[in-house]
Amino acid sequence: MVNEKYPDAFFFDGLEATYLAASRDLTGGLQKLETVQTAVANLPAFLFLVNVRMATFLVCKFEWAKAAEHFTAAVRVYQGVGRRAFCPTLSMNAHICYLAAGEPDKAAEALEVARGYKSEKKKWSALDKVSLRQAELAAAAAGDEQVEVP
């Protein structure tokens, strides 16, 4: 009904994707988000949100590598527009997902992206502060000798 009245309104498709996921149709929700992703390709704020939502749905499906790719894509969107908020957290999410997928090299890359934010002069959110600390702990556990755990 809404699609008939507003056929190009990606916002409603995003809501429908959430409804499908809440109704236990993660595959349908992901398919809907793929169409939204195409529609918002030139709208960074929405593209960021779509990538995070897709990653979340993929985590729920235990599709770790694909989820990590979308977390990483969200970070790249924010980097492209000069934003940093949530980037340490999303990079750590990608790191954990790549570990779960059995892809240690990609996990290490995501971890280094997260760790790269520790030198940024920014008032980080509580969530990002925890992620920055977890990145250092993960690097320490991996045997990185350059680690400073706050």
C-alpha positions as YAML, in Angstrom:
chain: A
units: angstrom
residues:
- id: 1
  name: MET
  ca: [0.00, 0.00, 0.00]
- id: 2
  name: VAL
  ca: [2.73, 2.49, 0.96]
- id: 3
  name: ASN
  ca: [4.86, 1.21, -1.93]
- id: 4
  name: GLU
  ca: [2.06, 2.05, -4.34]
- id: 5
  name: LYS
  ca: [1.64, 5.59, -3.05]
- id: 6
  name: TYR
  ca: [5.38, 6.31, -2.57]
- id: 7
  name: PRO
  ca: [7.20, 3.89, -4.90]
- id: 8
  name: ASP
  ca: [10.63, 5.52, -4.52]
- id: 9
  name: ALA
  ca: [10.51, 6.07, -0.76]
- id: 10
  name: PHE
  ca: [13.44, 3.99, 0.49]
- id: 11
  name: PHE
  ca: [12.56, 4.93, 4.07]
- id: 12
  name: PHE
  ca: [9.49, 2.70, 4.01]
- id: 13
  name: ASP
  ca: [11.50, -0.14, 2.50]
- id: 14
  name: GLY
  ca: [13.90, 0.21, 5.42]
- id: 15
  name: LEU
  ca: [11.02, -0.07, 7.85]
- id: 16
  name: GLU
  ca: [9.70, -3.08, 5.98]
- id: 17
  name: ALA
  ca: [13.13, -4.73, 6.23]
- id: 18
  name: THR
  ca: [13.02, -4.28, 9.99]
- id: 19
  name: TYR
  ca: [9.50, -5.71, 10.13]
- id: 20
  name: LEU
  ca: [10.59, -8.73, 8.08]
- id: 21
  name: ALA
  ca: [13.53, -9.36, 10.39]
- id: 22
  name: ALA
  ca: [11.34, -9.00, 13.48]
- id: 23
  name: SER
  ca: [8.98, -11.53, 11.87]
- id: 24
  name: ARG
  ca: [11.89, -13.99, 11.62]
- id: 25
  name: ASP
  ca: [12.39, -13.43, 7.90]
- id: 26
  name: LEU
  ca: [16.00, -12.28, 7.97]
- id: 27
  name: THR
  ca: [16.53, -13.30, 4.35]
- id: 28
  name: GLY
  ca: [13.58, -11.16, 3.26]
- id: 29
  name: GLY
  ca: [14.84, -8.28, 5.39]
- id: 30
  name: LEU
  ca: [18.28, -8.53, 3.80]
- id: 31
  name: GLN
  ca: [16.80, -8.63, 0.31]
- id: 32
  name: LYS
  ca: [14.79, -5.51, 1.07]
- id: 33
  name: LEU
  ca: [17.90, -3.78, 2.44]
- id: 34
  name: GLU
  ca: [19.82, -4.63, -0.73]
- id: 35
  name: THR
  ca: [17.29, -2.60, -2.72]
- id: 36
  name: VAL
  ca: [17.54, 0.22, -0.20]
- id: 37
  name: GLN
  ca: [21.34, 0.09, -0.41]
- id: 38
  name: THR
  ca: [21.16, 0.71, -4.14]
- id: 39
  name: ALA
  ca: [18.73, 3.59, -3.67]
- id: 40
  name: VAL
  ca: [20.91, 5.33, -1.07]
- id: 41
  name: ALA
  ca: [24.29, 4.74, -2.70]
- id: 42
  name: ASN
  ca: [24.88, 8.51, -2.93]
- id: 43
  name: LEU
  ca: [23.48, 9.34, 0.52]
- id: 44
  name: PRO
  ca: [26.26, 8.57, 3.01]
- id: 45
  name: ALA
  ca: [24.20, 8.84, 6.21]
- id: 46
  name: PHE
  ca: [21.62, 6.36, 4.93]
- id: 47
  name: LEU
  ca: [24.25, 4.12, 3.36]
- id: 48
  name: PHE
  ca: [25.99, 3.95, 6.73]
- id: 49
  name: LEU
  ca: [22.74, 2.93, 8.44]
- id: 50
  name: VAL
  ca: [21.91, 0.32, 5.80]
- id: 51
  name: ASN
  ca: [25.34, -1.28, 6.14]
- id: 52
  name: VAL
  ca: [25.06, -1.43, 9.92]
- id: 53
  name: ARG
  ca: [21.56, -2.92, 9.70]
- id: 54
  name: MET
  ca: [22.65, -5.48, 7.11]
- id: 55
  name: ALA
  ca: [25.60, -6.45, 9.29]
- id: 56
  name: THR
  ca: [23.28, -6.88, 12.26]
- id: 57
  name: PHE
  ca: [20.90, -9.12, 10.30]
- id: 58
  name: LEU
  ca: [23.83, -11.16, 8.98]
- id: 59
  name: VAL
  ca: [25.18, -11.65, 12.50]
- id: 60
  name: CYS
  ca: [21.75, -13.00, 13.46]
- id: 61
  name: LYS
  ca: [22.11, -15.49, 10.58]
- id: 62
  name: PHE
  ca: [25.64, -16.41, 11.72]
- id: 63
  name: GLU
  ca: [27.01, -15.22, 8.37]
- id: 64
  name: TRP
  ca: [30.12, -13.85, 9.99]
- id: 65
  name: ALA
  ca: [32.25, -12.91, 6.98]
- id: 66
  name: LYS
  ca: [29.42, -11.06, 5.23]
- id: 67
  name: ALA
  ca: [28.54, -9.27, 8.45]
- id: 68
  name: ALA
  ca: [32.16, -8.20, 8.86]
- id: 69
  name: GLU
  ca: [32.18, -6.85, 5.31]
- id: 70
  name: HIS
  ca: [29.16, -4.67, 6.05]
- id: 71
  name: PHE
  ca: [30.58, -3.42, 9.35]
- id: 72
  name: THR
  ca: [33.74, -2.52, 7.42]
- id: 73
  name: ALA
  ca: [31.71, -0.87, 4.66]
- id: 74
  name: ALA
  ca: [29.96, 1.29, 7.28]
- id: 75
  name: VAL
  ca: [33.35, 2.39, 8.62]
- id: 76
  name: ARG
  ca: [34.50, 3.27, 5.10]
- id: 77
  name: VAL
  ca: [31.38, 5.38, 4.55]
- id: 78
  name: TYR
  ca: [32.08, 7.35, 7.71]
- id: 79
  name: GLN
  ca: [35.76, 7.70, 6.87]
- id: 80
  name: GLY
  ca: [34.77, 9.02, 3.46]
- id: 81
  name: VAL
  ca: [32.83, 11.89, 5.00]
- id: 82
  name: GLY
  ca: [35.31, 12.62, 7.78]
- id: 83
  name: ARG
  ca: [33.32, 11.05, 10.62]
- id: 84
  name: ARG
  ca: [34.84, 8.91, 13.39]
- id: 85
  name: ALA
  ca: [32.01, 8.14, 15.81]
- id: 86
  name: PHE
  ca: [31.31, 4.39, 16.08]
- id: 87
  name: CYS
  ca: [34.25, 3.52, 13.81]
- id: 88
  name: PRO
  ca: [36.27, 1.84, 16.61]
- id: 89
  name: THR
  ca: [33.21, -0.15, 17.64]
- id: 90
  name: LEU
  ca: [32.24, -1.18, 14.12]
- id: 91
  name: SER
  ca: [35.84, -2.13, 13.36]
- id: 92
  name: MET
  ca: [35.93, -4.30, 16.48]
- id: 93
  name: ASN
  ca: [32.64, -5.88, 15.41]
- id: 94
  name: ALA
  ca: [34.26, -6.68, 12.05]
- id: 95
  name: HIS
  ca: [37.30, -8.08, 13.86]
- id: 96
  name: ILE
  ca: [35.17, -10.41, 15.97]
- id: 97
  name: CYS
  ca: [33.08, -11.50, 12.99]
- id: 98
  name: TYR
  ca: [36.17, -12.28, 10.92]
- id: 99
  name: LEU
  ca: [37.53, -14.34, 13.82]
- id: 100
  name: ALA
  ca: [34.25, -16.25, 13.97]
- id: 101
  name: ALA
  ca: [34.45, -16.79, 10.20]
- id: 102
  name: GLY
  ca: [37.95, -18.24, 10.54]
- id: 103
  name: GLU
  ca: [39.60, -15.38, 8.64]
- id: 104
  name: PRO
  ca: [42.47, -14.29, 10.91]
- id: 105
  name: ASP
  ca: [44.19, -12.04, 8.34]
- id: 106
  name: LYS
  ca: [41.06, -9.97, 7.78]
- id: 107
  name: ALA
  ca: [40.44, -9.98, 11.53]
- id: 108
  name: ALA
  ca: [43.91, -8.54, 12.08]
- id: 109
  name: GLU
  ca: [43.25, -5.81, 9.49]
- id: 110
  name: ALA
  ca: [39.99, -4.84, 11.20]
- id: 111
  name: LEU
  ca: [41.74, -4.82, 14.57]
- id: 112
  name: GLU
  ca: [44.40, -2.44, 13.24]
- id: 113
  name: VAL
  ca: [41.69, -0.11, 11.92]
- id: 114
  name: ALA
  ca: [40.11, -0.05, 15.37]
- id: 115
  name: ARG
  ca: [43.48, 0.51, 17.05]
- id: 116
  name: GLY
  ca: [44.25, 3.32, 14.65]
- id: 117
  name: TYR
  ca: [41.61, 5.46, 16.32]
- id: 118
  name: LYS
  ca: [43.38, 5.47, 19.70]
- id: 119
  name: SER
  ca: [45.55, 8.43, 18.67]
- id: 120
  name: GLU
  ca: [42.59, 10.53, 17.50]
- id: 121
  name: LYS
  ca: [41.82, 13.61, 19.57]
- id: 122
  name: LYS
  ca: [38.11, 13.13, 20.12]
- id: 123
  name: LYS
  ca: [35.67, 12.86, 22.97]
- id: 124
  name: TRP
  ca: [34.70, 9.25, 22.35]
- id: 125
  name: SER
  ca: [31.36, 7.78, 23.39]
- id: 126
  name: ALA
  ca: [31.39, 5.24, 26.20]
- id: 127
  name: LEU
  ca: [30.87, 2.48, 23.63]
- id: 128
  name: ASP
  ca: [33.83, 3.58, 21.54]
- id: 129
  name: LYS
  ca: [36.00, 3.93, 24.66]
- id: 130
  name: VAL
  ca: [35.26, 0.30, 25.53]
- id: 131
  name: SER
  ca: [35.98, -0.75, 21.94]
- id: 132
  name: LEU
  ca: [39.30, 1.09, 21.93]
- id: 133
  name: ARG
  ca: [40.26, -0.68, 25.15]
- id: 134
  name: GLN
  ca: [39.12, -4.05, 23.80]
- id: 135
  name: ALA
  ca: [41.18, -3.45, 20.65]
- id: 136
  name: GLU
  ca: [44.28, -2.99, 22.78]
- id: 137
  name: LEU
  ca: [43.49, -6.07, 24.83]
- id: 138
  name: ALA
  ca: [42.93, -8.12, 21.66]
- id: 139
  name: ALA
  ca: [46.25, -6.91, 20.26]
- id: 140
  name: ALA
  ca: [47.97, -7.79, 23.54]
- id: 141
  name: ALA
  ca: [46.43, -11.25, 23.45]
- id: 142
  name: ALA
  ca: [47.72, -11.65, 19.90]
- id: 143
  name: GLY
  ca: [51.22, -10.79, 21.11]
- id: 144
  name: ASP
  ca: [51.63, -7.28, 19.71]
- id: 145
  name: GLU
  ca: [54.50, -5.69, 21.60]
- id: 146
  name: GLN
  ca: [53.43, -2.09, 20.81]
- id: 147
  name: VAL
  ca: [50.28, -2.33, 22.92]
- id: 148
  name: GLU
  ca: [49.30, 0.24, 25.54]
- id: 149
  name: VAL
  ca: [46.35, -1.00, 27.55]
- id: 150
  name: PRO
  ca: [44.67, 1.91, 29.35]
...
